[in-house]
Amino acid sequence: MNISLKSTAPLRRAFTLVELITAMAITSILVVLIMQLTNQGISLWKAIQEDTSTAAGARLALQSIGRDLESIQLRSTTDNTQWLYAEVDSAIRGVPRGLSIPKSARCIFYACVPDRNPGVSSSSSLRNSYRNLLSSSPDTQGDVSAVSYRLKFRDHILNLPSRKGDTQSFPLFSLYRNIVSPRDTFDQILGTDNLESTYNQFVSAEDKSFLCENIVELNVILNVEYADENSTGDSEQPQYRHESVPILSSSAGKGKRKFYLYGMRAETDGFRMQNARVISAEISITVLTEAGVALIEQVRLGQRRPPKLEDFFSRYTRSYSQSVPMPLPL
């Protein structure tokens, strides 16, 4: 008796070579797409992080200048009391492509500074006894402080001196903000007709008041309105003209060397403006990003060649600006 056994299990068919190649190709495409999306996400995250970090310092400087100018103290006096002084130092040459960069610029004025410490003073006895001072003590009272902004040329990335024929220095600046206590302002500065010389006793504190670094360009421009003495209009009201005066500028050849603001008078390089008042201030700042700092560090170590300045600054800088209305003189 012959018995034949047949399997009832279904036949299983293996993948063909074409199917395996197709599956591998699709998988490879998906892996590449996922990697590209991941890299784009990481690049976007780095760019956002870099912009956030760069913006922090630049906006701090921008807000600080704007806040101080908004609270500037001006008086409509007719005497020679100076209420604002600004000066750009003599220029140096030898930075890339023949640019002429100022060594520094300084602006001094009075303001109600919200972040001041009324007990901080140049007086050692006042500093030593500050913990024991009461808020009602006359040594800690006062609202008006002398404020100084100083813009210094400093190639602190490559740490190279700027000299004639130098083609590797980068024209970068650092900004410093110094606040003189209300007590010292009232006793030693306020009411002077030479704000620069009177403030010089506090210059040594400027280097300790660092505010922002890696500045490619900074401009603070005052819009001044003044009476036109040559106007011949029939109206009894004087005709007014406007002048834009840079008081802090990193660009050589722009603006005036000195600017003085008295009660109702302004002077700049010998040009006198009567019945003058400041209408507003335009502030702009351009700073170098962290990626730019890292690239220049590689240049300093000899790992990369110095890039072209135009391409470098257009890619690795960020710019911010602000317009500030100015209060009327009291």
Order of alpha helices (4+ residues) and beta strands (2+ residues): alpha-beta-beta-beta-beta-alpha-beta-beta-alpha-beta-beta-beta-beta-beta-beta-alpha-alpha-beta
